[in-house]
Amino acid sequence: MKMRLFPNTKWLATLAVAGGLFQTGFAIDANSTAFQLVKEGNHYISEEAHDKVVTIHSDKSVGSLTPNIWYITYYDKDASLKAVTVKFGAGQKMDVSRPFRLIERANGDDQPLDSSKLKVDSDAAANTALAEPLLKNLTVRATQLWLERHDGDPQWRVRVWVTKLKHPNDDADVGEVFVSAETGKVAKVDLHPDSAD
């Protein structure tokens, strides 16, 4: 009787499929964009809440211009205050919570953003903000981003910190740039480069 050196083809096919599934887990990493994390967050919430983004925000970036702590808040009609938030750290789920958003609900800001207008991801919004001429001669140290409703439309709000000119070990908050999440164009600039002195 001859020994079989190779497993049967069904086993190989199963291994290939498993390998494919394993690899897809690496699509989300420490540098994932906000919209990539929205899709990942769908795995941790009810199906009816999938992609119904109310707001997104990050913590201030540390050691990089790209934040790696993100909070994705979805509209969840079954939650008491109609919201569920998935927190990510370096691309990995850290927590799922139901935030207290009473003021937002009273203001009507608890409704999902128009998904057809969510075309510009966090990385593109940050790049647009950092290209502002007022930042040209400054060294950007950190950013923080919010995706929010402004005048009815979704906009990215990008806060910028730069190296202080007289104390290079310190950083200074020099303000914010607002970028349309639909067109990618700058909607408003509220930068104060003199804060870097």
Backbone as a printed PyTorch tensor [residue, N CA C, xyz], in Angstrom:
tensor([[[  0.8460,  -1.1860,   0.0000],
         [  0.0000,   0.0000,   0.0000],
         [  0.8870,   1.2430,   0.0000]],

        [[  0.5910,   2.1630,  -0.9360],
         [  1.3950,   3.3800,  -1.0420],
         [  0.8720,   4.4630,  -0.1060]],

        [[  1.8180,   5.1880,   0.4970],
         [  1.4380,   6.3010,   1.3730],
         [  1.1320,   7.5300,   0.5220]],

        [[  0.0510,   8.2470,   0.8700],
         [ -0.3090,   9.4660,   0.1420],
         [  0.5440,  10.6180,   0.6670]],

        [[  1.2600,  11.2600,  -0.2310],
         [  2.1350,  12.3440,   0.1610],
         [  1.4060,  13.6780,   0.2870]],

        [[  0.2630,  13.8030,  -0.3960],
         [ -0.4650,  15.0660,  -0.3860],
         [ -1.8860,  14.8380,   0.0840]],

        [[ -2.4670,  15.8030,   0.8050],
         [ -3.8500,  15.6570,   1.2410],
         [ -4.7890,  15.7380,   0.0550]],

        [[ -6.0430,  15.3170,   0.2600],
         [ -6.9830,  15.3470,  -0.8660],
         [ -7.3250,  16.7970,  -1.2320]],

        [[ -7.9310,  16.9810,  -2.3820],
         [ -8.1750,  18.3260,  -2.8990],
         [ -9.2010,  19.0940,  -2.0670]],

        [[-10.1420,  18.3730,  -1.4510],
         [-11.1260,  19.0590,  -0.6070],
         [-10.4240,  19.7300,   0.5730]],

        [[ -9.4580,  19.0470,   1.1350],
         [ -8.7320,  19.5940,   2.2750],
         [ -7.9440,  20.8300,   1.8520]],

        [[ -7.3320,  20.7620,   0.6560],
         [ -6.5840,  21.9120,   0.1450],
         [ -7.4970,  23.1070,  -0.0900]],

        [[ -8.6950,  22.8490,  -0.6130],
         [ -9.6470,  23.9290,  -0.8630],
         [-10.0820,  24.5720,   0.4460]],

        [[-10.3180,  23.7430,   1.4500],
         [-10.7100,  24.2680,   2.7560],
         [ -9.6060,  25.1280,   3.3430]],

        [[ -8.3680,  24.6520,   3.2050],
         [ -7.2210,  25.4040,   3.7050],
         [ -7.0880,  26.7450,   2.9800]],

        [[ -7.3260,  26.7550,   1.6840],
         [ -7.2200,  27.9820,   0.9010],
         [ -8.2680,  29.0010,   1.3370]],

        [[ -9.4900,  28.5250,   1.5410],
         [-10.5560,  29.4230,   1.9840],
         [-10.2280,  29.9890,   3.3530]],

        [[ -9.7980,  29.1120,   4.2590],
         [ -9.4470,  29.5600,   5.6060],
         [ -8.3190,  30.5770,   5.5590]],

        [[ -7.3510,  30.3370,   4.6920],
         [ -6.2430,  31.2720,   4.5440],
         [ -6.7090,  32.6240,   4.0470]],

        [[ -7.6870,  32.6160,   3.1150],
         [ -8.2380,  33.8670,   2.6090],
         [ -8.9430,  34.6400,   3.7000]],

        [[ -9.7280,  33.9290,   4.5140],
         [-10.4360,  34.5860,   5.6020],
         [ -9.4580,  35.1580,   6.6150]],

        [[ -8.4020,  34.4180,   6.8650],
         [ -7.4030,  34.8690,   7.8280],
         [ -6.7460,  36.1630,   7.3430]],

        [[ -6.4670,  36.1990,   6.0370],
         [ -5.7870,  37.3670,   5.4900],
         [ -6.6680,  38.6060,   5.5150]],

        [[ -7.9980,  38.4500,   5.3390],
         [ -8.8550,  39.6170,   5.3170],
         [ -8.8270,  40.3410,   6.6480]],

        [[ -8.5100,  39.6500,   7.7110],
         [ -8.4230,  40.2930,   9.0130],
         [ -7.3220,  41.3390,   9.0700]],

        [[ -6.3680,  41.2800,   8.1590],
         [ -5.2610,  42.2300,   8.1580],
         [ -5.5860,  43.4900,   7.3730]],

        [[ -6.7920,  43.5790,   6.7890],
         [ -7.1660,  44.7780,   6.0510],
         [ -7.2970,  45.9690,   6.9990]],

        [[ -7.6400,  45.6950,   8.2600],
         [ -7.7550,  46.7540,   9.2560],
         [ -6.4700,  46.7690,  10.0720]],

        [[ -5.7770,  47.8950,  10.0590],
         [ -4.5280,  47.9900,  10.8150],
         [ -4.4440,  49.3250,  11.5440]],

        [[ -3.3210,  49.6090,  12.1180],
         [ -3.1500,  50.8040,  12.9400],
         [ -3.3710,  52.0870,  12.1560]],

        [[ -3.1780,  52.0430,  10.8450],
         [ -3.3240,  53.2380,  10.0170],
         [ -4.6360,  53.2680,   9.2350]],

        [[ -5.6030,  52.4920,   9.6750],
         [ -6.8820,  52.4450,   8.9680],
         [ -7.5620,  53.8080,   8.9950]],

        [[ -8.2400,  54.1270,   7.9040],
         [ -8.9770,  55.3820,   7.8290],
         [-10.3050,  55.2400,   8.5730]],

        [[-10.9450,  56.3750,   8.8070],
         [-12.2220,  56.3700,   9.5210],
         [-13.2790,  55.5530,   8.7890]],

        [[-13.3590,  55.6940,   7.4650],
         [-14.3910,  54.9700,   6.7260],
         [-14.1200,  53.4640,   6.7040]],

        [[-12.8570,  53.0720,   6.7170],
         [-12.5410,  51.6400,   6.8380],
         [-13.0100,  51.1150,   8.1850]],

        [[-12.8640,  51.9290,   9.2220],
         [-13.2940,  51.5140,  10.5540],
         [-14.8100,  51.4760,  10.6740]],

        [[-15.5050,  52.3110,   9.9110],
         [-16.9780,  52.2390,   9.8930],
         [-17.4100,  50.8400,   9.4620]],

        [[-16.7990,  50.3290,   8.4140],
         [-17.1390,  48.9820,   7.9230],
         [-16.7830,  47.9250,   8.9550]],

        [[-15.6400,  48.0890,   9.5970],
         [-15.2380,  47.1260,  10.6240],
         [-16.1820,  47.1930,  11.8170]],

        [[-16.6130,  48.3940,  12.1710],
         [-17.5140,  48.5590,  13.2960],
         [-18.8570,  47.8980,  13.1000]],

        [[-19.2570,  47.7150,  11.8410],
         [-20.5300,  47.0460,  11.5540],
         [-20.5940,  45.6540,  12.1680]],

        [[-19.4410,  45.0290,  12.3740],
         [-19.4060,  43.6740,  12.9310],
         [-19.8420,  43.6270,  14.3880]],

        [[-19.8540,  44.7760,  15.0630],
         [-20.0940,  44.7930,  16.5070],
         [-21.4140,  45.4550,  16.8990]],

        [[-22.2330,  45.7710,  15.9080],
         [-23.5160,  46.4250,  16.1780],
         [-24.6370,  45.6830,  15.4730]],

        [[-25.8750,  46.0730,  15.7400],
         [-27.0130,  45.4040,  15.1040],
         [-27.0170,  45.6900,  13.6080]],

        [[-27.5700,  44.7740,  12.8520],
         [-27.5710,  44.9080,  11.3960],
         [-28.2980,  46.1750,  10.9430]],

        [[-29.3550,  46.5370,  11.6490],
         [-30.1240,  47.7180,  11.2690],
         [-29.3220,  49.0110,  11.4320]],

        [[-28.2840,  48.9820,  12.2540],
         [-27.4590,  50.1760,  12.4720],
         [-26.2790,  50.2660,  11.5140]],

        [[-26.0500,  49.2390,  10.6960],
         [-24.8920,  49.2170,   9.8020],
         [-24.8170,  50.4690,   8.9250]],

        [[-23.6400,  51.0870,   8.9220],
         [-23.3200,  52.2320,   8.0600],
         [-24.1070,  53.4980,   8.3790]],

        [[-24.9240,  53.5020,   9.4110],
         [-25.7160,  54.6880,   9.7520],
         [-24.9060,  55.5810,  10.6980]],

        [[-23.9300,  56.2420,  10.1280],
         [-22.9870,  57.0420,  10.9080],
         [-23.6220,  58.3590,  11.3390]],

        [[-23.5570,  58.6320,  12.6240],
         [-24.0370,  59.8980,  13.1750],
         [-22.8750,  60.8750,  13.3040]],

        [[-21.7720,  60.3870,  13.8170],
         [-20.5670,  61.2170,  13.9560],
         [-19.3520,  60.3080,  14.1160]],

        [[-18.2010,  60.8480,  13.7970],
         [-16.9190,  60.1570,  13.9730],
         [-15.9670,  61.1520,  14.6150]],

        [[-15.1680,  60.6920,  15.5510],
         [-14.0900,  61.5590,  16.0250],
         [-12.9000,  60.7270,  16.4840]],

        [[-11.7620,  61.3830,  16.5180],
         [-10.5320,  60.7190,  16.9510],
         [-10.0120,  61.3960,  18.2010]],

        [[ -9.0540,  60.7520,  18.8510],
         [ -8.2450,  61.4330,  19.8520],
         [ -7.1370,  62.1760,  19.1120]],

        [[ -6.4370,  63.0420,  19.8100],
         [ -5.2660,  63.7070,  19.2380],
         [ -4.2180,  62.6510,  18.9110]],

        [[ -3.6190,  62.7690,  17.7270],
         [ -2.5960,  61.8010,  17.3400],
         [ -1.3740,  61.9320,  18.2450]],

        [[ -0.6620,  60.8300,  18.4000],
         [  0.5290,  60.8050,  19.2560],
         [  1.6830,  60.1930,  18.4670]],

        [[  2.7710,  60.9320,  18.3380],
         [  3.9460,  60.4210,  17.6380],
         [  3.7540,  60.2560,  16.1480]],

        [[  2.6880,  60.8150,  15.6020],
         [  2.3570,  60.6590,  14.1930],
         [  1.3370,  61.7280,  13.8350]],

        [[  1.1500,  61.9690,  12.5560],
         [  0.1060,  62.9020,  12.1380],
         [ -1.2330,  62.2020,  11.9920]],

        [[ -1.2300,  60.8800,  12.0670],
         [ -2.4540,  60.0980,  11.8890],
         [ -2.9620,  59.5860,  13.2330]],

        [[ -4.1570,  59.9870,  13.6400],
         [ -4.7050,  59.4660,  14.9020],
         [ -4.9210,  57.9650,  14.8190]],

        [[ -4.7360,  57.2620,  15.9510],
         [ -5.0230,  55.8240,  15.9240],
         [ -6.0600,  55.4040,  16.9600]],

        [[ -6.6710,  56.3860,  17.6350],
         [ -7.8270,  56.1130,  18.4830],
         [ -9.0320,  56.7950,  17.8360]],

        [[-10.0360,  55.9990,  17.4890],
         [-11.2230,  56.5110,  16.7990],
         [-12.4970,  56.0410,  17.4890]],

        [[-13.5260,  56.8890,  17.3950],
         [-14.8520,  56.5800,  17.9380],
         [-15.8660,  56.7360,  16.8000]],

        [[-16.5340,  55.6530,  16.4430],
         [-17.5480,  55.6850,  15.3880],
         [-18.9130,  55.5620,  16.0610]],

        [[-19.7500,  56.5780,  15.9190],
         [-21.0830,  56.5420,  16.5140],
         [-22.1160,  56.3240,  15.4200]],

        [[-22.9240,  55.2910,  15.6140],
         [-23.9630,  54.9050,  14.6590],
         [-25.3470,  55.2110,  15.2360]],

        [[-26.3170,  55.4060,  14.3430],
         [-27.7020,  55.5550,  14.7600],
         [-28.2690,  54.1630,  15.0170]],

        [[-28.7660,  53.9570,  16.2240],
         [-29.3420,  52.6530,  16.6140],
         [-30.7100,  52.9110,  17.2230]],

        [[-31.7560,  52.6270,  16.4630],
         [-33.1140,  52.9510,  16.9200],
         [-33.5150,  52.1590,  18.1600]],

        [[-32.8180,  51.0640,  18.4480],
         [-33.1520,  50.2470,  19.6110],
         [-32.4650,  50.7180,  20.8980]],

        [[-31.4980,  51.6320,  20.7640],
         [-30.8100,  52.1570,  21.9540],
         [-31.6520,  53.2590,  22.5840]],

        [[-31.5220,  53.4260,  23.8900],
         [-32.3520,  54.4060,  24.5970],
         [-32.1560,  55.8220,  24.0600]],

        [[-30.9200,  56.1990,  23.7380],
         [-30.6600,  57.5180,  23.1590],
         [-30.2500,  57.4220,  21.6960]],

        [[-30.6560,  56.3160,  21.0660],
         [-30.5250,  56.1060,  19.6130],
         [-29.0920,  56.1160,  19.1010]],

        [[-28.1180,  55.7530,  19.9390],
         [-26.7250,  55.7750,  19.4890],
         [-25.9310,  54.6230,  20.0810]],

        [[-25.0130,  54.1020,  19.2800],
         [-24.0500,  53.1140,  19.7530],
         [-22.6870,  53.5190,  19.2000]],

        [[-21.6630,  53.4760,  20.0440],
         [-20.3220,  53.8990,  19.6410],
         [-19.3480,  52.7350,  19.7390]],

        [[-18.5780,  52.5560,  18.6710],
         [-17.5090,  51.5590,  18.6730],
         [-16.1820,  52.3060,  18.7280]],

        [[-15.3690,  51.9820,  19.7310],
         [-14.0550,  52.6090,  19.8910],
         [-12.9890,  51.6880,  19.3340]],

        [[-12.0830,  52.2530,  18.5330],
         [-10.9820,  51.5000,  17.9530],
         [ -9.6510,  52.0790,  18.4230]],

        [[ -8.6900,  51.2000,  18.6540],
         [ -7.3280,  51.6040,  18.9540],
         [ -6.3840,  50.8350,  18.0570]],

        [[ -5.6170,  51.5440,  17.2500],
         [ -4.6900,  50.9100,  16.2990],
         [ -5.4060,  49.8860,  15.4210]],

        [[ -6.6360,  50.2210,  15.0260],
         [ -7.3910,  49.3650,  14.1260],
         [ -8.1390,  48.2270,  14.7820]],

        [[ -7.9930,  48.0730,  16.0940],
         [ -8.6460,  46.9740,  16.8080],
         [ -9.7830,  47.4990,  17.6770]],

        [[-10.8840,  46.7490,  17.7310],
         [-12.0080,  47.1570,  18.5680],
         [-11.5800,  47.1580,  20.0220]],

        [[-11.8840,  48.2540,  20.7310],
         [-11.5520,  48.3650,  22.1460],
         [-12.8010,  48.3310,  23.0300]],

        [[-13.9040,  48.9000,  22.5070],
         [-15.0920,  49.0060,  23.3470],
         [-16.3120,  49.2780,  22.4770]],

        [[-17.4760,  48.8460,  22.9700],
         [-18.7610,  49.1870,  22.3660],
         [-19.6210,  49.7660,  23.4830]],

        [[-20.1330,  50.9690,  23.2780],
         [-20.9070,  51.6290,  24.3340],
         [-22.1320,  52.3180,  23.7470]],

        [[-23.0210,  52.6880,  24.6250],
         [-24.2090,  53.4570,  24.2430],
         [-24.0860,  54.8210,  24.9180]],

        [[-23.5610,  55.8110,  24.1910],
         [-23.2150,  57.1020,  24.7990],
         [-24.4330,  57.9190,  25.2000]],

        [[-24.2100,  58.8240,  26.1420],
         [-25.2430,  59.7440,  26.5840],
         [-25.2630,  60.9280,  25.6290]],

        [[-26.2390,  60.9760,  24.7450],
         [-26.3170,  62.0280,  23.7200],
         [-27.6640,  62.7440,  23.7850]],

        [[-28.0240,  63.1900,  24.9650],
         [-29.3160,  63.8350,  25.1740],
         [-29.4150,  65.1730,  24.4450]],

        [[-28.3480,  65.9860,  24.5180],
         [-28.3540,  67.2920,  23.8470],
         [-28.4540,  67.1070,  22.3420]],

        [[-27.6900,  66.1450,  21.8060],
         [-27.7160,  65.8900,  20.3640],
         [-29.1130,  65.4670,  19.9180]],

        [[-29.7550,  64.6490,  20.7490],
         [-31.1040,  64.2010,  20.3940],
         [-32.0770,  65.3710,  20.3970]],

        [[-31.9350,  66.2600,  21.3770],
         [-32.8070,  67.4280,  21.4620],
         [-32.6020,  68.3650,  20.2710]],

        [[-31.3620,  68.4480,  19.7770],
         [-31.0360,  69.3260,  18.6470],
         [-31.2770,  68.6940,  17.2860]],

        [[-31.6420,  67.4000,  17.2850],
         [-31.8310,  66.6960,  16.0140],
         [-30.5400,  66.2050,  15.4070]],

        [[-29.4380,  66.2930,  16.1730],
         [-28.1340,  65.8460,  15.6640],
         [-27.8820,  64.3680,  15.9410]],

        [[-28.9350,  63.6440,  16.3040],
         [-28.7820,  62.2130,  16.5640],
         [-29.0840,  61.3800,  15.3220]],

        [[-29.4820,  62.0330,  14.2350],
         [-29.8340,  61.3230,  13.0090],
         [-28.5760,  61.0070,  12.1960]],

        [[-28.6140,  59.9200,  11.4140],
         [-27.4210,  59.5700,  10.6220],
         [-27.1200,  60.6070,   9.5470]],

        [[-25.8290,  60.7370,   9.2430],
         [-25.3950,  61.6030,   8.1540],
         [-25.8300,  60.9970,   6.8240]],

        [[-25.9750,  61.8510,   5.8230],
         [-26.3460,  61.3970,   4.4810],
         [-25.1760,  60.6060,   3.8980]],

        [[-25.3440,  59.2860,   3.8070],
         [-24.2290,  58.4270,   3.3680],
         [-23.7860,  58.7250,   1.9390]],

        [[-24.6870,  59.2630,   1.1100],
         [-24.3140,  59.5720,  -0.2770],
         [-23.3260,  60.7340,  -0.3450]],

        [[-23.1980,  61.4730,   0.7630],
         [-22.2740,  62.6080,   0.8000],
         [-20.9650,  62.2870,   1.5140]],

        [[-20.8220,  61.0490,   1.9580],
         [-19.5850,  60.6630,   2.6540],
         [-18.6050,  60.0920,   1.6290]],

        [[-17.9410,  60.9820,   0.9350],
         [-17.0500,  60.5870,  -0.1620],
         [-15.5720,  60.8260,   0.1600]],

        [[-15.2950,  61.7010,   1.1150],
         [-13.9090,  62.0740,   1.4320],
         [-13.5480,  61.4930,   2.7910]],

        [[-12.5900,  60.5890,   2.7940],
         [-12.2040,  59.8890,   4.0150],
         [-11.2850,  60.7660,   4.8720]],

        [[-11.0030,  60.2870,   6.0780],
         [-10.2330,  61.0650,   7.0490],
         [ -8.8300,  61.4070,   6.5620]],

        [[ -8.1730,  60.4880,   5.8780],
         [ -6.8080,  60.7600,   5.4250],
         [ -6.7770,  61.8840,   4.3940]],

        [[ -7.7400,  61.8610,   3.4700],
         [ -7.8070,  62.9110,   2.4480],
         [ -8.1550,  64.2540,   3.0690]],

        [[ -9.0760,  64.2450,   4.0440],
         [ -9.4500,  65.4920,   4.7180],
         [ -8.2570,  66.0850,   5.4550]],

        [[ -7.4860,  65.2440,   6.1320],
         [ -6.3070,  65.7170,   6.8580],
         [ -5.2670,  66.2880,   5.8920]],

        [[ -5.0450,  65.6090,   4.7780],
         [ -4.0810,  66.0960,   3.7920],
         [ -4.4880,  67.4610,   3.2420]],

        [[ -5.7930,  67.6180,   3.0000],
         [ -6.2860,  68.9000,   2.4910],
         [ -6.0610,  70.0030,   3.5280]],

        [[ -6.3740,  69.7000,   4.7850],
         [ -6.1960,  70.6880,   5.8580],
         [ -4.7260,  71.0800,   6.0070]],

        [[ -3.8370,  70.0980,   5.9560],
         [ -2.4170,  70.3740,   6.1770],
         [ -1.7560,  71.0820,   5.0030]],

        [[ -2.4700,  71.1440,   3.8770],
         [ -1.9430,  71.8590,   2.7100],
         [ -2.2830,  73.3500,   2.7490]],

        [[ -2.9760,  73.7780,   3.7900],
         [ -3.3320,  75.2010,   3.9020],
         [ -2.0670,  76.0620,   3.9310]],

        [[ -2.0440,  77.1590,   3.1650],
         [ -0.8640,  78.0340,   3.1100],
         [ -0.4210,  78.5700,   4.4670]],

        [[ -1.3540,  78.7720,   5.3940],
         [ -0.9920,  79.2990,   6.7100],
         [ -0.1120,  78.3380,   7.5080]],

        [[ -0.0850,  77.0730,   7.0970],
         [  0.7300,  76.0750,   7.8010],
         [  2.0740,  75.8280,   7.1110]],

        [[  2.2870,  76.5150,   6.0010],
         [  3.4380,  76.2260,   5.1400],
         [  4.7770,  76.2610,   5.8620]],

        [[  4.9990,  77.2360,   6.7080],
         [  6.3040,  77.3840,   7.3540],
         [  6.3440,  76.8290,   8.7730]],

        [[  5.3490,  76.0120,   9.1120],
         [  5.2720,  75.4200,  10.4470],
         [  5.4660,  73.9110,  10.3710]],

        [[  5.9270,  73.3370,  11.4720],
         [  6.1100,  71.8840,  11.5360],
         [  4.9300,  71.2700,  12.2810]],

        [[  4.0890,  70.5690,  11.5340],
         [  2.8950,  69.9710,  12.1350],
         [  3.2970,  68.7680,  12.9750]],

        [[  2.7800,  68.7130,  14.2010],
         [  3.1190,  67.6300,  15.1270],
         [  1.9800,  66.6290,  15.3250]],

        [[  0.7320,  67.1060,  15.2640],
         [ -0.3990,  66.2280,  15.5730],
         [ -1.6790,  66.7740,  14.9550]],

        [[ -2.6560,  65.8760,  14.8140],
         [ -3.9750,  66.2580,  14.3200],
         [ -5.0460,  65.5540,  15.1500]],

        [[ -6.2430,  66.0820,  15.0710],
         [ -7.4180,  65.4480,  15.6470],
         [ -8.5760,  65.7530,  14.7090]],

        [[ -9.4360,  64.7480,  14.4640],
         [-10.4930,  64.9220,  13.4730],
         [-11.8670,  64.6010,  14.0360]],

        [[-12.8600,  65.3220,  13.4990],
         [-14.2640,  65.0600,  13.7780],
         [-15.0060,  65.0690,  12.4480]],

        [[-15.9340,  64.1510,  12.2630],
         [-16.8770,  64.2040,  11.1440],
         [-18.2250,  64.5440,  11.7500]],

        [[-18.7450,  65.7230,  11.3800],
         [-19.9590,  66.2340,  12.0010],
         [-20.8550,  66.8820,  10.9450]],

        [[-22.0730,  67.1680,  11.3530],
         [-23.0080,  67.8790,  10.4930],
         [-22.8360,  69.3850,  10.6940]],

        [[-22.5740,  70.1020,   9.5940],
         [-22.4680,  71.5590,   9.6240],
         [-23.3760,  72.1170,   8.5410]],

        [[-24.3090,  72.9410,   8.9300],
         [-25.2700,  73.5060,   7.9680],
         [-25.9610,  72.4080,   7.1550]],

        [[-26.2270,  71.2960,   7.8170],
         [-26.9560,  70.2080,   7.1690],
         [-26.0970,  69.2150,   6.4110]],

        [[-24.8350,  69.5480,   6.1800],
         [-23.9550,  68.6680,   5.3990],
         [-22.7920,  68.1610,   6.2460]],

        [[-22.3030,  66.9410,   5.9400],
         [-21.1710,  66.4100,   6.7080],
         [-19.8610,  67.1030,   6.3550]],

        [[-19.1400,  67.4950,   7.4000],
         [-17.8340,  68.1170,   7.2120],
         [-16.8340,  67.5000,   8.1770]],

        [[-15.5920,  67.4410,   7.7200],
         [-14.4850,  67.0790,   8.5940],
         [-13.9740,  68.3500,   9.2600]],

        [[-13.7680,  68.2770,  10.5630],
         [-13.1160,  69.3580,  11.3040],
         [-11.7560,  68.8220,  11.7250]],

        [[-10.7010,  69.4520,  11.2450],
         [ -9.3330,  68.9820,  11.4850],
         [ -8.6030,  69.9850,  12.3700]],

        [[ -8.3000,  69.5870,  13.5970],
         [ -7.5310,  70.4480,  14.5090],
         [ -6.0490,  70.1410,  14.3320]],

        [[ -5.2240,  71.1800,  14.3800],
         [ -3.8000,  71.0350,  14.0590],
         [ -2.9330,  71.5590,  15.2010]],

        [[ -1.9230,  70.7860,  15.5560],
         [ -0.8910,  71.2170,  16.5090],
         [  0.4340,  71.2940,  15.7750]],

        [[  1.2290,  72.3250,  16.0900],
         [  2.5340,  72.4920,  15.4460],
         [  3.6130,  72.6620,  16.5170]],

        [[  4.8490,  72.5260,  16.0930],
         [  5.9890,  72.7430,  16.9930],
         [  6.0980,  74.2300,  17.3230]],

        [[  6.2540,  74.5430,  18.6010],
         [  6.4500,  75.9350,  19.0070],
         [  7.8060,  76.4240,  18.5150]],

        [[  7.8290,  77.6310,  18.0030],
         [  9.0520,  78.1610,  17.4200],
         [ 10.1420,  78.4120,  18.4660]],

        [[  9.7620,  78.9120,  19.6280],
         [ 10.7550,  79.2360,  20.6630],
         [ 11.0160,  78.0680,  21.6100]],

        [[ 10.1230,  77.1050,  21.6270],
         [ 10.2610,  75.9330,  22.5010],
         [  9.9320,  74.6830,  21.6860]],

        [[ 10.8850,  74.2210,  20.8750],
         [ 10.6140,  73.1450,  19.9200],
         [ 10.1950,  71.8060,  20.5330]],

        [[ 10.3740,  71.6400,  21.8340],
         [  9.9190,  70.3980,  22.4690],
         [  8.4340,  70.4430,  22.8110]],

        [[  7.8380,  71.6190,  22.6720],
         [  6.4150,  71.7850,  22.9760],
         [  5.6310,  71.9770,  21.6870]],

        [[  4.3220,  71.7250,  21.7830],
         [  3.4940,  71.9830,  20.6150],
         [  2.3980,  72.9800,  20.9500]],

        [[  1.8360,  73.5690,  19.9000],
         [  0.8080,  74.6010,  20.0520],
         [ -0.3890,  74.2700,  19.1760]],

        [[ -1.5740,  74.4440,  19.7260],
         [ -2.8200,  74.2950,  18.9810],
         [ -2.9990,  75.5670,  18.1480]],

        [[ -2.9730,  75.4110,  16.8220],
         [ -3.0850,  76.5920,  15.9550],
         [ -4.4470,  76.7060,  15.2770]],

        [[ -5.3940,  75.8550,  15.6720],
         [ -6.7380,  76.0120,  15.1430],
         [ -7.2040,  74.8530,  14.2770]],

        [[ -8.2060,  75.1660,  13.4610],
         [ -8.9070,  74.1120,  12.7280],
         [ -9.1660,  74.4940,  11.2740]],

        [[ -9.3200,  73.4380,  10.4640],
         [ -9.7210,  73.5870,   9.0700],
         [-10.9320,  72.6870,   8.8620]],

        [[-11.9610,  73.2090,   8.2090],
         [-13.1720,  72.4460,   7.9300],
         [-13.1760,  72.0390,   6.4580]],

        [[-13.3830,  70.7350,   6.2260],
         [-13.3200,  70.1910,   4.8670],
         [-14.6190,  69.4460,   4.5680]],

        [[-15.2220,  69.7380,   3.4250],
         [-16.4500,  69.0600,   3.0330],
         [-16.1980,  67.5710,   2.8420]],

        [[-17.0500,  66.7450,   3.4550],
         [-16.9170,  65.2990,   3.2930],
         [-17.4610,  64.8340,   1.9520]],

        [[-18.1360,  65.7360,   1.2360],
         [-18.6810,  65.3860,  -0.0760],
         [-17.7490,  65.7880,  -1.2040]],

        [[-17.2530,  67.0050,  -1.1620],
         [-16.4410,  67.5170,  -2.2700],
         [-14.9440,  67.5060,  -1.9920]],

        [[-14.5560,  67.4720,  -0.7050],
         [-13.1430,  67.5350,  -0.3650],
         [-12.5850,  68.9460,  -0.3730]],

        [[-13.4500,  69.9380,  -0.5850],
         [-12.9940,  71.3230,  -0.6130],
         [-13.0240,  71.9300,   0.7880]],

        [[-12.1450,  72.8830,   0.9990],
         [-12.1030,  73.5720,   2.2890],
         [-13.3360,  74.4570,   2.4180]],

        [[-14.0820,  74.2730,   3.5140],
         [-15.2880,  75.0590,   3.7530],
         [-15.0070,  76.2610,   4.6340]],

        [[-14.0260,  76.1250,   5.5190],
         [-13.7190,  77.2080,   6.4520],
         [-12.3260,  77.0020,   7.0130]],

        [[-11.6070,  78.0880,   7.2290],
         [-10.2740,  78.0270,   7.8330],
         [-10.2910,  78.8850,   9.1020]],

        [[ -9.9280,  78.2870,  10.1970],
         [ -9.8490,  79.0060,  11.4770],
         [ -8.4950,  78.6950,  12.1100]],

        [[ -7.4330,  79.1240,  11.4200],
         [ -6.0630,  78.8810,  11.8520],
         [ -5.4320,  80.1510,  12.4120]],

        [[ -4.6000,  79.9850,  13.4180],
         [ -3.9170,  81.1050,  14.0690],
         [ -2.4330,  80.7630,  14.2170]],

        [[ -1.6760,  80.8850,  13.1370],
         [ -0.2590,  80.4970,  13.1650],
         [  0.5740,  81.2550,  14.1990]],

        [[  0.1020,  82.4400,  14.6080],
         [  0.8330,  83.2060,  15.6040],
         [  0.8650,  82.4870,  16.9660]],

        [[ -0.0040,  81.4990,  17.1460],
         [  0.0060,  80.7120,  18.3790],
         [  1.2750,  79.8720,  18.5240]],

        [[  2.0000,  79.7110,  17.4230],
         [  3.2290,  78.9270,  17.4470],
         [  4.4080,  79.6890,  18.0280]],

        [[  4.2660,  80.9800,  18.2410],
         [  5.3740,  81.7860,  18.7970],
         [  5.7180,  81.3620,  20.2070]]])
